[in-house]
């Protein structure tokens, strides 16, 4: 349980009534998302309030009427799942920064400069986001925000998303060690084994990961491999 002085309010308005509990901000969100199983870890106290600031507890009659139980733990679960959690300013900033880093990661891995077909450095992307005054919504999925962010960046930074089909030829002695890492980069479109035991494979990867792919495979094969971009789309 979190200390009361560090707790925030989770509130559910229903049936013309208000029900509040005191919770740990981050753990309440984890419980709501299904990443925390024990409700006790999210609560500061096992009380259900009609007004937590004033210390007014909800009546047993109202709890049974609305929730069909007066058990504070069962009621607290429903309040967190169905209600609103009042996030602290600090936690909002933390969420926003996490989403911002995710956006930059997506732009770096998938976006390239259309003039060179190379990914933009992280610092350049960070500066462009700042210059374009891009607001990252801490509550929306980053993938839902990326296209709008791209539109705001394009007047400042030439960028587009590319997928590349790359053909690779891996000598027999390295093929078993390459398969796992290769799958982590993208979708294997087709592959076949050659008479000399080498493995020829075509993989589709985000444009920004091309060099990372080569670096990873060269590290495994010690440079003993062949690669060719077959298609850019």
C-alpha positions in Angstrom: 0.0 0.0 0.0 1.1 3.5 -0.8 1.3 6.3 1.8 -1.8 8.4 1.9 0.2 11.7 1.5 1.5 10.4 -1.8 -1.8 9.0 -3.1 -4.1 10.4 -5.7 -7.8 10.0 -6.3 -9.5 7.5 -8.6 -13.1 8.5 -9.1 -16.2 6.8 -10.6 -19.4 8.8 -11.2 -22.4 6.6 -11.7 -26.1 6.4 -10.8 -26.0 10.0 -9.8 -23.4 9.3 -7.1 -19.6 9.8 -6.7 -17.3 7.0 -5.4 -13.6 7.7 -4.7 -10.6 5.8 -3.5 -7.0 6.8 -2.7 -4.5 5.1 -4.9 -0.9 5.0 -6.0 -0.9 6.7 -9.5 1.3 4.3 -11.4 0.1 1.1 -9.7 -3.5 2.0 -10.3 -2.8 2.4 -14.0 -0.9 -0.9 -14.0 -4.0 -2.6 -12.4 -6.3 -0.9 -14.9 -4.1 -2.2 -17.8 -4.0 -5.7 -16.3 -0.3 -5.6 -15.5 -1.0 -5.7 -11.7 -3.1 -8.4 -10.1 -3.2 -7.5 -6.4 -5.5 -4.5 -5.8 -4.0 -4.0 -2.4 -0.7 -2.8 -4.0 -2.6 0.1 -5.7 -4.5 1.3 -2.6 -3.5 3.8 0.1 -6.5 2.8 2.3 -9.3 0.3 2.1 -12.1 2.9 2.2 -14.6 4.0 -0.4 -15.4 7.7 -0.2 -18.1 10.0 -1.5 -15.6 12.8 -1.1 -12.0 11.7 -0.3 -10.8 15.3 0.3 -13.3 15.7 3.1 -12.9 12.2 4.3 -16.6 11.4 3.7 -17.1 7.7 3.3 -19.8 6.3 0.9 -22.6 4.5 2.7 -22.9 0.7 2.7 -26.4 1.1 1.2 -25.1 3.1 -1.8 -22.3 0.6 -2.3 -24.6 -2.4 -2.3 -27.1 -0.6 -4.6 -24.5 0.3 -7.2 -21.8 -2.4 -7.0 -23.9 -5.3 -5.5 -21.3 -5.6 -2.7 -19.9 -3.5 0.1 -16.5 -5.2 0.0 -14.1 -2.3 -0.4 -11.6 -4.3 -2.5 -14.2 -5.4 -5.0 -15.6 -1.9 -5.2 -12.1 -0.5 -5.6 -11.5 -2.8 -8.6 -14.5 -1.5 -10.3 -13.7 2.1 -9.6 -10.2 1.7 -11.1 -11.5 -0.3 -14.1 -14.5 2.0 -15.0 -13.5 5.3 -13.5 -11.0 8.1 -13.9 -7.5 8.2 -12.3 -6.3 11.7 -11.5 -2.7 11.6 -12.8 -0.1 13.7 -11.1 1.7 16.3 -13.2 4.9 14.4 -12.7 3.4 11.2 -14.0 1.8 12.9 -17.0 5.3 14.3 -17.9 6.8 10.8 -17.5 4.1 9.3 -19.8 4.6 12.1 -22.4 8.4 11.6 -22.5 7.9 7.8 -22.8 5.6 8.3 -25.8 7.9 10.9 -27.3 10.8 8.4 -27.2 8.6 5.8 -28.8 7.7 8.2 -31.6 11.4 9.0 -32.2 12.2 5.3 -32.3 9.5 4.6 -34.9 10.6 7.6 -37.0 14.2 6.4 -36.8 13.5 2.8 -37.7 10.9 3.4 -40.4 11.7 6.9 -41.8 14.5 7.8 -44.2 15.7 10.9 -46.0 14.1 10.4 -49.5 17.2 12.0 -51.1 19.7 9.5 -49.6 17.4 6.6 -48.5 19.2 6.7 -45.2 17.7 7.1 -41.7 17.9 10.5 -39.9 20.1 10.6 -36.8 18.2 10.6 -33.5 19.4 14.1 -32.6 18.1 15.5 -36.0 14.7 14.0 -35.3 14.6 15.4 -31.8 15.5 18.9 -33.1 12.8 18.6 -35.8 10.1 17.6 -33.4 11.0 20.6 -31.2 11.2 23.0 -34.1 7.8 21.8 -35.5 6.3 22.2 -31.9 5.0 18.6 -32.1 2.8 17.7 -29.2 2.8 14.0 -28.3 -0.4 12.9 -26.6 0.5 10.8 -23.5 -2.8 8.9 -23.7 -3.0 8.0 -27.4 -1.3 5.1 -29.1 1.9 6.3 -30.7 1.2 4.5 -33.9 -2.1 6.5 -34.2 -0.1 9.7 -33.9 2.8 9.1 -36.2 1.1 10.0 -39.5 0.0 13.4 -38.2 3.5 13.9 -36.8 5.0 13.1 -40.2 2.9 15.8 -41.8 4.2 18.4 -39.3 7.8 17.3 -39.8 7.9 17.3 -43.6 8.1 21.1 -44.0 11.2 21.0 -41.8 12.7 17.7 -42.4 12.6 15.6 -45.6 11.3 12.2 -44.4 9.2 9.3 -45.6 8.6 5.8 -44.5 10.2 3.1 -46.7 10.2 -0.7 -46.7 13.1 -2.5 -48.4 13.3 -6.0 -49.8 16.9 -7.2 -49.3 18.4 -10.3 -50.7 21.0 -12.0 -48.5 23.4 -14.9 -49.2 24.8 -16.4 -46.0 27.5 -19.1 -46.2 26.5 -22.5 -44.7 28.7 -22.2 -41.6 26.9 -19.0 -40.5 23.3 -19.7 -41.5 22.2 -21.4 -38.3 23.4 -18.4 -36.2 21.8 -15.9 -38.5 18.2 -17.1 -38.6 17.1 -15.9 -35.2 18.5 -12.4 -35.4 17.3 -12.0 -39.0 13.7 -12.7 -38.0 13.8 -9.9 -35.5 14.4 -7.3 -38.2 11.4 -8.0 -40.4 9.4 -10.6 -42.5 11.2 -13.3 -44.4 9.5 -13.3 -47.8 11.2 -16.3 -49.3 14.4 -18.4 -48.8 16.2 -21.4 -50.3 19.3 -23.5 -49.7 21.9 -23.6 -52.5 23.8 -26.6 -53.6 27.0 -25.3 -51.9 25.0 -25.2 -48.6 24.6 -21.4 -48.5 21.3 -19.8 -47.5 19.7 -17.3 -49.8 16.9 -15.3 -48.2 14.8 -12.2 -49.1 13.7 -10.2 -46.1 11.5 -7.1 -45.9 12.7 -4.5 -43.4 11.9 -0.9 -42.5 14.2 1.4 -44.4 15.8 2.9 -41.3 16.9 -0.5 -40.2 18.9 -1.5 -43.3 22.3 -0.5 -41.9 21.5 -2.0 -38.5 20.7 -5.2 -40.3 24.0 -5.2 -42.1 25.9 -4.4 -38.9 24.3 -7.2 -37.0 24.8 -9.8 -39.7 28.4 -8.7 -40.4 29.1 -9.1 -36.7 27.9 -12.7 -36.8 29.4 -13.7 -40.1 32.6 -11.6 -39.8 31.7 -9.9 -43.1 31.3 -13.2 -44.9 28.0 -12.5 -46.5 26.4 -10.8 -49.5 23.5 -8.3 -49.5 21.6 -6.5 -52.2 18.5 -4.2 -52.1 16.0 -5.7 -54.5 13.1 -3.3 -54.1 12.2 -0.1 -52.2 8.5 0.7 -51.5 
